[in-house]
Amino acid sequence: MCKKIILQISIIFVFLVSTSCQLGRFVFYNFADLKDYKKFHSRALIADSLHYNFKTVNLEKLPKELNGANFEKFLEKNKTVAFIVIRNDTIKYEKYFKGYEKKSIVPSFSMAKSVTSILIGCAIDEGFIKSVDEPITKYIPELSKNGFDKVTIKHLLQMTSGIKFNESYWNPFGDAASFYYGLNLRKKISKMKLKAEPGKQFEYVSGNTQLLGLVLERSLKGKTITTYLQEKIWMPLGMEYDASWSIDRKKNGLEKTFCCLNARARDFAKLGRLYKNKGNWEGKQLVSQKWVEESTKLDTLEGSVNYYQYQWWLPTPNKDFMAEGILGQYVYVNPQSDVIIVRLGKKEGNANWWEMFTSLSKAYSLKKD
């Protein structure tokens, strides 16, 4: 009897997998983890042989305690794999856990949303996109039939588009899982619907950023998003390591701009340094100061909220900002304290990272270099 039941379950499983690549991938991989960069097709980013190095003099330990907790034990207990603190362009603390090291690749997950925003800014600076006030149907005309004519690029940046999107990664038929494991993002985008009037209410959903990705790709007129990132950011910042951006399929694939930039901790930190310096890198303006300031300022108009701006999170509005990804991936930037913190993890753990970053930033700002 048991053998018969097992056989029936196996037949059902094989049927589901064979009839739905998306469902099959979900069942096989189950949930996002740090090895996901190996699971999907991707486009390569090539490091510069003359890479930029943060200074590492006066390397020191973190405070033994922060907010009443033994800090290093706290990091390890909460599944941290990389933790870096940088002040005045100097690495003050750098440690890796659970078998990870400086050269270990870690997926960005939703930190890629902030990178997508950077590239939208570059495209506006170069005139590929006219402004954030343009309707997205200028670039994705197939969405006109679905009522998207009033949705602007700014609505996508602010997560106020009103799109219908199920953000659950646990539901194999939900939109987030569908976008993550699916093999044709363009087709899925063409079927997207609205559930509310744009510009009225904030709702964090990854569909907004994937729409931004298609807007960006269309504006570049044949150049891939990865190639654009390579030219505008990866090479100019002198990234230390090669990296990649996952795509939905091998042939004519589209970058998963809501997630899936795969890189190392130190190179993620350089993205933070670029924005700490208002888009300037070693004397060259890679992203306009205007765009960086717009991307990280407080704006609560048209349904926007005071803790999110242009795909960046604002722990303390007008003081600091950060990129954030599932499983607790963070690049935190406090320009006033001149502090950048990178935390990458297997899980977010039982931690209030927002509070910890602001406390740690304050602690370092009181130190004398």
Secondary structure, 3 states (H helix, E strand, C coil): CHHHHHHHHHHHHHHHHHHCHHHHHHHHHCCCCCCHHHCCCEEEECCCCCCCCCECCCCCCCCCEECCEEHHHHHHHCCEEEEEEEECCEEEEEEECCCCCCCCCEECCCHHHHHHHHHHHHHHHCCCCCCCCCEHHHCCHHHHHHCCCCCEHHHHHHCCCCECCCCCCCCCCCHHHHHHHCCCHHHHHHCCCECCCCCCCCCCCHHHHHHHHHHHHHHCCCCCHHHHHHHHHHCCCCCCCCEEEEECCCCCCCECCCCCEEECHHHHHHHHHHHHCCCEECCEECCCHHHHHHHCCCCCCCCCCCCEECCEECCCCCCCEEEEECCCEEEEEECCCCEEEEEEECCCCCCCHHHHHHHHHHHHHCCCC
